[in-house]
């Protein structure tokens, strides 16, 4: 089945540095979303980017989408210790791909650790 | 306060004893979904519902049932739980998108242990 795959699986940086996480997927999509999860808690939505968009910003977050490469990146600038969390990408499937566009598939996540 | 609630938050049960995990949202969302999260596997969708009386299978529906009789509620039913259903379960809801799945609002999770 289609699945987003995040890379790297784990990332450790110092406070103030930028963090970049990547997501690859297999088939055409309508939307790609990024979520954040603090240990064992519910997921919080960060950004949704549609297949006809290439870049979106929200505060210190920047998301890019390259549909030709079937990939997305999440950049967190000037990271803080409070950004320590797992980050997940999630994709639906375009009807053109033959999938259900109401089925949502998550990757396995990137564990980001920001050291003070 | 806009929210998705799940009950119970924690549950320990035994193999074969039917259980229901409730999910309720107060945002008038049409789309609701259940996920399970297991270490190293990320979140996997169990079932989703586009509206009342409309449900469909996700990636891992075996061993689960759902119903959507009212817009606000989407219970997850385990008719005969087995130890491999021990997991962290999340319910989520969203508004309908023009196409595809829109921003999901997640509940706090239900940690289920099946002995």
Interface residues (C-beta under 8 A of the other chain):
Chain A: X1 X29 X30 X31 X33 X35 X40 X41 X42 X43 X44 X45 X48 X50 X88 X90 X92 X93 X94 X95 X100 X101 X102 X103 X104 X105 X106 X107 X108 X109
Chain B: X31 X33 X35 X40 X41 X42 X43 X44 X45 X48 X50 X56 X58 X59 X88 X90 X92 X97 X99 X100 X101 X102 X103 X104 X105 X106 X107 X108 X109
